[in-house]
Amino acid sequence: MMNFLKPVVVAATVLSATMAHAGGPVIIEEGQGEQVAAKPASSVGILPVLGALVLLCLVACGGGDDPAPCEKC
């Protein structure tokens, strides 16, 4: 059992060590300020516009729960 377990443990250790360093070191240059593109405050996403349209449609179309007219009356 030990003859089988030792190569498996070594292989797992080697694979995990190479995957941990696969990306390489991250180099951050200091001295440059953060440059973030400013977004205008008036820019509205598409989701609030779609939500307002759906709400308007629901109000305009109504519920549709009116009782059916009686044919015998």
N, CA, C and O atoms as a GROMACS GRO file, in nm:
protein
  292
    1MET      N    1   0.082  -0.118   0.000
    1MET     CA    2   0.000   0.000   0.000
    1MET      C    3   0.088   0.126   0.000
    1MET      O    4   0.055   0.223  -0.068
    2MET      N    5   0.196   0.125   0.075
    2MET     CA    6   0.284   0.241   0.083
    2MET      C    7   0.356   0.265  -0.050
    2MET      O    8   0.388   0.379  -0.083
    3ASN      N    9   0.380   0.157  -0.126
    3ASN     CA   10   0.447   0.172  -0.254
    3ASN      C   11   0.356   0.245  -0.355
    3ASN      O   12   0.405   0.311  -0.446
    4PHE      N   13   0.227   0.232  -0.338
    4PHE     CA   14   0.132   0.300  -0.426
    4PHE      C   15   0.105   0.443  -0.378
    4PHE      O   16   0.090   0.534  -0.459
    5LEU      N   17   0.098   0.462  -0.249
    5LEU     CA   18   0.060   0.590  -0.191
    5LEU      C   19   0.168   0.697  -0.208
    5LEU      O   20   0.136   0.813  -0.231
    6LYS      N   21   0.294   0.659  -0.196
    6LYS     CA   22   0.403   0.757  -0.204
    6LYS      C   23   0.409   0.827  -0.339
    6LYS      O   24   0.420   0.950  -0.340
    7PRO      N   25   0.404   0.759  -0.454
    7PRO     CA   26   0.407   0.831  -0.583
    7PRO      C   27   0.284   0.920  -0.605
    7PRO      O   28   0.293   1.024  -0.668
    8VAL      N   29   0.171   0.877  -0.552
    8VAL     CA   30   0.050   0.958  -0.568
    8VAL      C   31   0.063   1.088  -0.489
    8VAL      O   32   0.025   1.194  -0.540
    9VAL      N   33   0.115   1.082  -0.369
    9VAL     CA   34   0.133   1.202  -0.287
    9VAL      C   35   0.236   1.295  -0.351
    9VAL      O   36   0.217   1.416  -0.353
   10VAL      N   37   0.345   1.239  -0.403
   10VAL     CA   38   0.447   1.320  -0.469
   10VAL      C   39   0.390   1.388  -0.593
   10VAL      O   40   0.416   1.506  -0.616
   11ALA      N   41   0.314   1.316  -0.673
   11ALA     CA   42   0.255   1.373  -0.794
   11ALA      C   43   0.157   1.485  -0.760
   11ALA      O   44   0.156   1.589  -0.826
   12ALA      N   45   0.076   1.465  -0.657
   12ALA     CA   46  -0.019   1.568  -0.616
   12ALA      C   47   0.052   1.692  -0.566
   12ALA      O   48   0.008   1.804  -0.592
   13THR      N   49   0.162   1.673  -0.493
   13THR     CA   50   0.239   1.787  -0.443
   13THR      C   51   0.304   1.865  -0.556
   13THR      O   52   0.303   1.988  -0.555
   14VAL      N   53   0.360   1.795  -0.653
   14VAL     CA   54   0.425   1.862  -0.766
   14VAL      C   55   0.322   1.938  -0.849
   14VAL      O   56   0.348   2.052  -0.888
   15LEU      N   57   0.207   1.878  -0.875
   15LEU     CA   58   0.104   1.945  -0.954
   15LEU      C   59   0.050   2.068  -0.883
   15LEU      O   60   0.027   2.171  -0.946
   16SER      N   61   0.028   2.058  -0.753
   16SER     CA   62  -0.027   2.173  -0.681
   16SER      C   63   0.075   2.284  -0.670
   16SER      O   64   0.037   2.402  -0.670
   17ALA      N   65   0.204   2.252  -0.660
   17ALA     CA   66   0.307   2.355  -0.651
   17ALA      C   67   0.321   2.430  -0.783
   17ALA      O   68   0.342   2.551  -0.783
   18THR      N   69   0.310   2.359  -0.895
   18THR     CA   70   0.322   2.428  -1.024
   18THR      C   71   0.198   2.511  -1.053
   18THR      O   72   0.210   2.617  -1.116
   19MET      N   73   0.083   2.470  -1.011
   19MET     CA   74  -0.039   2.548  -1.033
   19MET      C   75  -0.041   2.673  -0.945
   19MET      O   76  -0.097   2.775  -0.985
   20ALA      N   77   0.019   2.666  -0.829
   20ALA     CA   78   0.018   2.781  -0.739
   20ALA      C   79   0.102   2.895  -0.794
   20ALA      O   80   0.072   3.012  -0.766
   21HIS      N   81   0.205   2.866  -0.871
   21HIS     CA   82   0.293   2.969  -0.926
   21HIS      C   83   0.273   2.988  -1.076
   21HIS      O   84   0.360   3.043  -1.143
   22ALA      N   85   0.161   2.943  -1.128
   22ALA     CA   86   0.139   2.948  -1.272
   22ALA      C   87   0.127   3.090  -1.324
   22ALA      O   88   0.170   3.118  -1.437
   23GLY      N   89   0.071   3.180  -1.246
   23GLY     CA   90   0.051   3.317  -1.294
   23GLY      C   91   0.173   3.404  -1.281
   23GLY      O   92   0.181   3.508  -1.347
   24GLY      N   93   0.267   3.365  -1.201
   24GLY     CA   94   0.386   3.446  -1.181
   24GLY      C   95   0.360   3.557  -1.082
   24GLY      O   96   0.248   3.575  -1.034
   25PRO      N   97   0.463   3.632  -1.051
   25PRO     CA   98   0.445   3.740  -0.953
   25PRO      C   99   0.369   3.857  -1.013
   25PRO      O  100   0.374   3.881  -1.134
   26VAL      N  101   0.298   3.929  -0.928
   26VAL     CA  102   0.223   4.047  -0.972
   26VAL      C  103   0.307   4.168  -0.936
   26VAL      O  104   0.341   4.189  -0.820
   27ILE      N  105   0.340   4.249  -1.037
   27ILE     CA  106   0.422   4.366  -1.015
   27ILE      C  107   0.333   4.489  -1.021
   27ILE      O  108   0.264   4.513  -1.120
   28ILE      N  109   0.336   4.568  -0.914
   28ILE     CA  110   0.256   4.690  -0.908
   28ILE      C  111   0.352   4.807  -0.907
   28ILE      O  112   0.435   4.820  -0.817
   29GLU      N  113   0.342   4.892  -1.007
   29GLU     CA  114   0.428   5.008  -1.015
   29GLU      C  115   0.368   5.120  -0.931
   29GLU      O  116   0.253   5.158  -0.950
   30GLU      N  117   0.446   5.171  -0.839
   30GLU     CA  118   0.399   5.281  -0.758
   30GLU      C  119   0.443   5.411  -0.820
   30GLU      O  120   0.536   5.414  -0.901
   31GLY      N  121   0.378   5.518  -0.781
   31GLY     CA  122   0.413   5.648  -0.835
   31GLY      C  123   0.310   5.699  -0.934
   31GLY      O  124   0.305   5.818  -0.963
   32GLN      N  125   0.227   5.610  -0.985
   32GLN     CA  126   0.121   5.653  -1.075
   32GLN      C  127  -0.009   5.648  -0.998
   32GLN      O  128  -0.041   5.549  -0.932
   33GLY      N  129  -0.085   5.757  -1.006
   33GLY     CA  130  -0.214   5.763  -0.937
   33GLY      C  131  -0.316   5.675  -1.006
   33GLY      O  132  -0.299   5.635  -1.120
   34GLU      N  133  -0.422   5.647  -0.935
   34GLU     CA  134  -0.528   5.567  -0.993
   34GLU      C  135  -0.603   5.651  -1.096
   34GLU      O  136  -0.639   5.765  -1.069
   35GLN      N  137  -0.624   5.595  -1.209
   35GLN     CA  138  -0.696   5.665  -1.314
   35GLN      C  139  -0.827   5.593  -1.338
   35GLN      O  140  -0.831   5.488  -1.402
   36VAL      N  141  -0.934   5.651  -1.285
   36VAL     CA  142  -1.066   5.592  -1.300
   36VAL      C  143  -1.148   5.683  -1.390
   36VAL      O  144  -1.157   5.803  -1.366
   37ALA      N  145  -1.206   5.625  -1.492
   37ALA     CA  146  -1.288   5.704  -1.583
   37ALA      C  147  -1.415   5.747  -1.511
   37ALA      O  148  -1.487   5.664  -1.456
   38ALA      N  149  -1.441   5.875  -1.512
   38ALA     CA  150  -1.559   5.928  -1.445
   38ALA      C  151  -1.681   5.908  -1.533
   38ALA      O  152  -1.678   5.933  -1.653
   39LYS      N  153  -1.788   5.863  -1.472
   39LYS     CA  154  -1.914   5.842  -1.541
   39LYS      C  155  -2.006   5.960  -1.512
   39LYS      O  156  -2.013   6.004  -1.398
   40PRO      N  157  -2.074   6.010  -1.610
   40PRO     CA  158  -2.168   6.118  -1.580
   40PRO      C  159  -2.283   6.067  -1.494
   40PRO      O  160  -2.327   5.953  -1.508
   41ALA      N  161  -2.331   6.154  -1.407
   41ALA     CA  162  -2.438   6.114  -1.315
   41ALA      C  163  -2.570   6.093  -1.387
   41ALA      O  164  -2.660   6.028  -1.333
   42SER      N  165  -2.584   6.147  -1.506
   42SER     CA  166  -2.711   6.136  -1.577
   42SER      C  167  -2.725   6.004  -1.653
   42SER      O  168  -2.832   5.976  -1.707
   43SER      N  169  -2.621   5.923  -1.658
   43SER     CA  170  -2.631   5.797  -1.731
   43SER      C  171  -2.713   5.697  -1.650
   43SER      O  172  -2.676   5.661  -1.538
   44VAL      N  173  -2.822   5.653  -1.706
   44VAL     CA  174  -2.911   5.559  -1.640
   44VAL      C  175  -2.900   5.427  -1.715
   44VAL      O  176  -2.897   5.424  -1.838
   45GLY      N  177  -2.895   5.318  -1.640
   45GLY     CA  178  -2.887   5.187  -1.703
   45GLY      C  179  -3.017   5.150  -1.772
   45GLY      O  180  -3.117   5.220  -1.761
   46ILE      N  181  -3.014   5.038  -1.841
   46ILE     CA  182  -3.132   4.993  -1.916
   46ILE      C  183  -3.235   4.924  -1.826
   46ILE      O  184  -3.353   4.924  -1.859
   47LEU      N  185  -3.191   4.867  -1.716
   47LEU     CA  186  -3.285   4.793  -1.630
   47LEU      C  187  -3.392   4.882  -1.567
   47LEU      O  188  -3.508   4.842  -1.567
   48PRO      N  189  -3.360   4.999  -1.513
   48PRO     CA  190  -3.469   5.083  -1.460
   48PRO      C  191  -3.567   5.127  -1.567
   48PRO      O  192  -3.687   5.140  -1.539
   49VAL      N  193  -3.519   5.151  -1.688
   49VAL     CA  194  -3.608   5.191  -1.797
   49VAL      C  195  -3.702   5.076  -1.832
   49VAL      O  196  -3.822   5.097  -1.848
   50LEU      N  197  -3.648   4.956  -1.844
   50LEU     CA  198  -3.733   4.839  -1.874
   50LEU      C  199  -3.832   4.812  -1.762
   50LEU      O  200  -3.947   4.777  -1.787
   51GLY      N  201  -3.788   4.829  -1.638
   51GLY     CA  202  -3.879   4.809  -1.524
   51GLY      C  203  -3.994   4.908  -1.526
   51GLY      O  204  -4.108   4.871  -1.498
   52ALA      N  205  -3.965   5.033  -1.560
   52ALA     CA  206  -4.070   5.134  -1.568
   52ALA      C  207  -4.168   5.101  -1.680
   52ALA      O  208  -4.289   5.119  -1.664
   53LEU      N  209  -4.118   5.053  -1.794
   53LEU     CA  210  -4.206   5.016  -1.905
   53LEU      C  211  -4.296   4.898  -1.869
   53LEU      O  212  -4.414   4.897  -1.904
   54VAL      N  213  -4.241   4.800  -1.800
   54VAL     CA  214  -4.321   4.684  -1.759
   54VAL      C  215  -4.428   4.727  -1.660
   54VAL      O  216  -4.542   4.682  -1.669
   55LEU      N  217  -4.392   4.812  -1.565
   55LEU     CA  218  -4.489   4.861  -1.467
   55LEU      C  219  -4.599   4.941  -1.534
   55LEU      O  220  -4.716   4.926  -1.500
   56LEU      N  221  -4.563   5.025  -1.631
   56LEU     CA  222  -4.662   5.102  -1.705
   56LEU      C  223  -4.756   5.011  -1.782
   56LEU      O  224  -4.876   5.037  -1.788
   57CYS      N  225  -4.703   4.905  -1.841
   57CYS     CA  226  -4.786   4.810  -1.915
   57CYS      C  227  -4.882   4.736  -1.822
   57CYS      O  228  -4.998   4.714  -1.857
   58LEU      N  229  -4.833   4.699  -1.704
   58LEU     CA  230  -4.920   4.630  -1.609
   58LEU      C  231  -5.034   4.718  -1.563
   58LEU      O  232  -5.146   4.671  -1.548
   59VAL      N  233  -5.007   4.846  -1.542
   59VAL     CA  234  -5.113   4.938  -1.499
   59VAL      C  235  -5.210   4.962  -1.613
   59VAL      O  236  -5.331   4.966  -1.590
   60ALA      N  237  -5.160   4.978  -1.735
   60ALA     CA  238  -5.247   5.008  -1.849
   60ALA      C  239  -5.332   4.888  -1.889
   60ALA      O  240  -5.448   4.905  -1.927
   61CYS      N  241  -5.277   4.768  -1.882
   61CYS     CA  242  -5.350   4.649  -1.927
   61CYS      C  243  -5.455   4.604  -1.825
   61CYS      O  244  -5.556   4.545  -1.863
   62GLY      N  245  -5.432   4.631  -1.699
   62GLY     CA  246  -5.528   4.591  -1.597
   62GLY      C  247  -5.508   4.447  -1.556
   62GLY      O  248  -5.423   4.376  -1.608
   63GLY      N  249  -5.591   4.406  -1.459
   63GLY     CA  250  -5.577   4.272  -1.404
   63GLY      C  251  -5.647   4.166  -1.486
   63GLY      O  252  -5.597   4.054  -1.497
   64GLY      N  253  -5.761   4.199  -1.544
   64GLY     CA  254  -5.835   4.101  -1.623
   64GLY      C  255  -5.913   4.002  -1.538
   64GLY      O  256  -5.943   3.892  -1.584
   65ASP      N  257  -5.947   4.040  -1.414
   65ASP     CA  258  -6.023   3.951  -1.327
   65ASP      C  259  -6.172   3.985  -1.326
   65ASP      O  260  -6.241   3.954  -1.228
   66ASP      N  261  -6.221   4.046  -1.430
   66ASP     CA  262  -6.363   4.081  -1.436
   66ASP      C  263  -6.445   3.952  -1.448
   66ASP      O  264  -6.406   3.859  -1.518
   67PRO      N  265  -6.560   3.947  -1.379
   67PRO     CA  266  -6.642   3.825  -1.391
   67PRO      C  267  -6.704   3.816  -1.530
   67PRO      O  268  -6.732   3.918  -1.594
   68ALA      N  269  -6.724   3.695  -1.576
   68ALA     CA  270  -6.784   3.672  -1.707
   68ALA      C  271  -6.930   3.712  -1.703
   68ALA      O  272  -6.998   3.690  -1.603
   69PRO      N  273  -6.979   3.771  -1.811
   69PRO     CA  274  -7.122   3.813  -1.811
   69PRO      C  275  -7.214   3.690  -1.810
   69PRO      O  276  -7.183   3.587  -1.869
   70CYS      N  277  -7.324   3.704  -1.742
   70CYS     CA  278  -7.420   3.594  -1.729
   70CYS      C  279  -7.509   3.589  -1.854
   70CYS      O  280  -7.567   3.690  -1.892
   71GLU      N  281  -7.519   3.473  -1.916
   71GLU     CA  282  -7.600   3.461  -2.037
   71GLU      C  283  -7.748   3.447  -2.006
   71GLU      O  284  -7.832   3.478  -2.091
   72LYS      N  285  -7.782   3.400  -1.887
   72LYS     CA  286  -7.922   3.378  -1.852
   72LYS      C  287  -7.989   3.506  -1.801
   72LYS      O  288  -8.112   3.513  -1.794
   73CYS      N  289  -7.911   3.605  -1.766
   73CYS     CA  290  -7.968   3.726  -1.706
   73CYS      C  291  -8.036   3.812  -1.804
   73CYS      O  292  -8.088   3.918  -1.768
   0.00000   0.00000   0.00000
